[in-house]
């Protein structure tokens, strides 16, 4: 029961962060968009892992290195 509650909270937090990141991307707020969207991706990856949902885990899990590359690109500039 507790794991289901964590999954639900992770999905909602992930959704809020991902949508905020998308909004900031459209408003051209760089690099905050990458940090917020990346945080949402981590929450969704956790949710996919805990619920054993391979589609969610694959989608969001592969986004993590992409966001890490964007963050490193910003930090190293």
N, C-alpha and C positions, 0 to 999 in steps of 0.2 A: 504493500500500500504506500509506504513512504517513497519507494522508487518511482511509482506512478506520479506522485506529487512532484518529485524532482523533475521528472520528464516534462510534465505540464508547465512548470515554472520556467524550465530551460527553453521550451518552445516559445513561450510568450516573451521572455526577455530577449531571446534571439530575434524574434520577429520585430520587436521594438527597435533593437539596435540595427538590424539589417535595413529596415525601412528608413530609419534616421540617416544611415549612411547613404542610401540611395537618394534621399532628399538633398543631403549636403553635396552629393556629387552633381546633381542637377543645378544646384545653386553655386557650384564651383568653389566650395569651401575645402580646399586641400591644405593639409593632410588629414584634417579632422574626419573627413568622410572615410578614409581608409581605416582609421583606428576604430570608429564606431561600427562600420560594416564588418570589419575583421572580428570584433568582439562578438557580434551577432552570429557570425559563422562558427566561432568556438562553441557558443551555447547550443547551436543546432547540431554540431558534431557530437557533443556530449549527449544530447537528446537521442540522436540516432544510435549511438553506441549503447546507451542504457536500454533502449526499446528494441535493440537488435534489428533496426530498420536499415537494411543494406543500401537502399536507394538514397535515403537522407544522408547516411554516413558517407557514401561515395561522393555525392554532390558537394556536400559542405566540407568533407575531409580533404578533398583535392583543392578546395579554395584556400585552405590555410597556407600552403606554401606560396600561393600567388600573392596573398596579402603580406606574408613575411617578406617577399621580394620587394613589394611596394614600400613597406616600412623601411627596409634596409636601404633602398634607393633614396628615400627621403633623408635618412640619418647620415648616409655617407656623402651626400652632396655638399 
